[in-house]
Amino acid sequence: MRQTLTLFLRRLPVHITLYSRATCSLCDTARTELARAWEKRPFEYAEVDVMKDNDKWRVYEFDVPVIHIARTIGEKGIEEGKNIRKLMHRFKAAEVVGVMEQVLSKEE
């Protein structure tokens, strides 16, 4: 049982953040495609509403959905800066999985 718990608690190697906003039909489609991608290669996930008191991400107000794909680091970290890959608007699950593979294949 302990081995199962350890496996369950281990972090996944890729983190995806979806930047979205309410009443965005493309964002709904993006969630569906991300669910399909997760079935092929599980990843950590977070979602940010760009309109909710978050001026940092307001730049995406008219560009949603946007996803950031990055490797996870240590217990809680996520790669930042030039190592993050972005996909915007109309992406498919296969494209997401392909970018995940590229992110994982980069040298540290």
Sine and cosine of phi, psi and omega as CSV:
sin_phi,cos_phi,sin_psi,cos_psi,sin_omega,cos_omega
0.00,0.00,-0.63,0.78,-0.03,-1.00
-0.89,0.46,-0.61,0.79,0.02,-1.00
-0.89,0.46,-0.63,0.78,0.03,-1.00
-0.90,0.44,-0.69,0.73,0.01,-1.00
-0.89,0.46,-0.68,0.73,0.02,-1.00
-0.88,0.47,-0.68,0.73,0.02,-1.00
-0.89,0.45,-0.65,0.76,-0.01,-1.00
-0.91,0.41,-0.59,0.81,-0.06,-1.00
-0.99,0.12,-0.23,0.97,-0.01,-1.00
-0.91,0.40,0.65,-0.76,0.01,-1.00
-0.95,0.31,0.51,-0.86,0.11,-0.99
-0.99,0.15,0.48,-0.88,-0.14,-0.99
-0.96,0.27,-0.25,0.97,-0.04,-1.00
-0.79,-0.61,0.62,-0.79,0.06,-1.00
-0.86,-0.51,0.74,-0.67,0.06,-1.00
-0.87,-0.50,0.77,-0.64,0.10,-1.00
-0.92,-0.38,0.81,-0.59,0.06,-1.00
-0.99,-0.17,0.84,-0.54,0.09,-1.00
-0.99,-0.16,0.86,-0.52,-0.13,-0.99
-0.58,-0.81,-0.07,-1.00,0.13,-0.99
-0.46,-0.89,0.27,-0.96,0.00,-1.00
-0.91,0.42,0.40,-0.92,0.01,-1.00
0.81,0.58,0.73,0.68,0.01,-1.00
-0.83,-0.56,0.97,-0.23,-0.04,-1.00
-0.92,0.39,-0.55,0.84,0.07,-1.00
-0.90,0.44,-0.53,0.85,0.04,-1.00
-0.92,0.38,-0.61,0.79,0.06,-1.00
-0.89,0.46,-0.68,0.73,0.05,-1.00
-0.89,0.45,-0.65,0.76,0.02,-1.00
-0.88,0.48,-0.67,0.75,0.04,-1.00
-0.87,0.49,-0.65,0.76,0.03,-1.00
-0.89,0.45,-0.71,0.70,0.01,-1.00
-0.91,0.42,-0.61,0.80,0.05,-1.00
-0.91,0.41,-0.60,0.80,0.06,-1.00
-0.89,0.45,-0.65,0.76,0.05,-1.00
-0.91,0.41,-0.65,0.76,0.04,-1.00
-0.90,0.44,-0.64,0.77,-0.02,-1.00
-0.89,0.46,-0.55,0.83,0.04,-1.00
-0.90,0.44,-0.51,0.86,0.00,-1.00
-1.00,0.04,-0.59,0.81,0.00,-1.00
-0.47,-0.88,0.98,-0.21,-0.02,-1.00
-0.86,0.51,0.51,-0.86,-0.02,-1.00
-0.51,-0.86,0.33,-0.94,0.14,-0.99
-0.97,0.23,0.49,-0.87,-0.14,-0.99
-0.65,-0.76,0.63,-0.77,0.15,-0.99
-0.61,-0.79,0.44,-0.90,0.03,-1.00
-0.77,-0.64,0.69,-0.73,-0.01,-1.00
-0.84,-0.54,0.82,-0.57,0.12,-0.99
-0.99,0.10,0.92,-0.39,-0.11,-0.99
-0.94,0.34,-0.21,0.98,-0.04,-1.00
-0.99,-0.11,-0.22,0.98,-0.10,-0.99
-1.00,-0.04,0.99,-0.11,0.13,-0.99
0.66,0.75,0.68,0.73,-0.05,-1.00
-0.67,-0.74,0.97,0.25,-0.05,-1.00
-0.85,0.52,-0.46,0.89,-0.02,-1.00
-0.84,0.54,-0.63,0.78,-0.08,-1.00
-0.98,-0.22,0.09,1.00,0.00,-1.00
-0.87,0.48,-0.35,0.94,0.04,-1.00
-0.85,0.53,-0.43,0.90,0.00,-1.00
-1.00,0.01,0.11,0.99,-0.10,-0.99
-0.74,0.67,-0.68,0.74,-0.04,-1.00
-0.96,-0.26,0.13,0.99,-0.05,-1.00
-0.92,-0.40,0.04,1.00,-0.06,-1.00
-0.93,0.36,0.48,-0.88,0.00,1.00
-0.99,0.13,0.53,-0.85,0.10,-1.00
-0.75,-0.66,0.66,-0.75,0.14,-0.99
-0.86,-0.51,0.60,-0.80,0.15,-0.99
-0.95,-0.30,0.76,-0.66,0.00,-1.00
-0.88,-0.48,0.83,-0.55,-0.05,-1.00
-0.57,-0.82,0.39,-0.92,0.11,-0.99
-0.96,0.26,0.51,-0.86,0.12,-0.99
-1.00,0.08,0.48,-0.88,-0.01,-1.00
-0.76,-0.65,0.79,-0.61,0.07,-1.00
0.86,0.51,-0.52,-0.86,-0.07,-1.00
-0.98,0.21,-0.55,0.83,-0.08,-1.00
-0.67,-0.74,-0.07,1.00,-0.12,-0.99
-0.99,0.12,0.32,-0.95,0.07,-1.00
-0.69,-0.73,0.69,-0.72,0.06,-1.00
-0.84,0.55,0.53,-0.84,-0.01,-1.00
-0.78,-0.63,0.08,-1.00,0.10,-0.99
0.96,0.29,-0.67,-0.74,-0.12,-0.99
-0.93,0.36,-0.22,0.98,-0.01,-1.00
-0.99,0.14,-0.17,0.99,0.03,-1.00
-0.99,0.11,0.71,-0.71,0.08,-1.00
-0.97,-0.24,0.59,-0.81,-0.02,-1.00
-0.86,-0.50,0.60,-0.80,0.20,-0.98
-0.80,-0.60,0.62,-0.79,-0.06,-1.00
-0.79,-0.62,0.50,-0.86,0.18,-0.98
0.90,0.43,-0.98,-0.22,-0.15,-0.99
-0.97,-0.26,1.00,-0.05,0.04,-1.00
-0.87,-0.49,0.41,-0.91,-0.01,-1.00
-0.94,-0.34,0.33,-0.94,-0.02,-1.00
-0.84,0.55,-0.67,0.74,-0.02,-1.00
-0.88,0.47,-0.61,0.79,0.03,-1.00
-0.92,0.40,-0.66,0.75,0.04,-1.00
-0.88,0.47,-0.73,0.68,0.01,-1.00
-0.88,0.47,-0.65,0.76,0.03,-1.00
-0.87,0.49,-0.69,0.73,0.03,-1.00
-0.93,0.36,-0.59,0.81,0.07,-1.00
-0.86,0.52,-0.69,0.73,0.02,-1.00
-0.89,0.46,-0.65,0.76,0.04,-1.00
-0.89,0.46,-0.69,0.72,0.00,-1.00
-0.88,0.48,-0.67,0.75,-0.02,-1.00
-0.96,0.29,-0.43,0.90,-0.05,-1.00
-0.99,0.10,-0.17,0.99,0.00,-1.00
-0.93,0.37,0.61,-0.79,0.07,-1.00
-0.92,0.39,0.56,-0.83,0.05,-1.00
-0.98,0.22,0.00,0.00,0.00,0.00
